[in-house]
């Protein structure tokens, strides 16, 4: 149970958390850009917030305000 006391010290857990988050970040980047097909698919989603809906579509709240 002494290994649990090791986690209670900030000087031990901060570097461990840094390593965990770094490898998580590298894993996500490798997943996204590792496959050309997946990369192109995800890159096509980047303009979704800028696409406008045509007036009168279902869910258009501009007329109801």
N, C-alpha and C positions, 0 to 999 in steps of 0.2 A: 504494500500500500504506500510505500515511500515514493513511488513514481507519481502518485497523485499530488503529493506535496510539491513535486517539481513543477507542475502546471500552475500552482498558486503563485509563483514568483514571476512578476512582470518581465524581468530580464531574461527569462527563459521562454515565455509565451509570445512575446513580440516578434522575435526572429522566426519562431515556428509559424506564426500566423502569416508573416511576410512571405515565407517560402510556400505555404499552402496557397495563398492568394496569387502569387506569381505563377505557379504551375497551373492553377485554374485559368488564369488569363491566357497563358500560352496555349492551353488546351482548347479554349474557346476560339482563339484566333486560328489555330491549326484546323479546327473543325470547319470554320466558316470558309477559309481560303484554301483548304487542302484539296478540295475537289473543284475542278473548273466548272462543272455543271451546277453544283450547289452555289458556287461563288456568283455565277451569272444570275441565278435565280434570286439570290438575296440582294444583289446589286440592283435588280430591277424593282425591288420594293422600296428603294430609298426615296422615290418621288411621290409616294402615296399621299403624304400630307399636303402636297401642293396641287393635287388633282381636284378640280372643281366639279361639283355635281350640277347637272342641268336643272333649271328651275322647274318645279312641279313634280320632281321625283318624290317617291315615298321617303319620309324621314326629313324632308326639307322643312326646317323650323323658321326660316326667315319670314315666311308669310304669316305665321301664327303668332308672332310677337306683337 
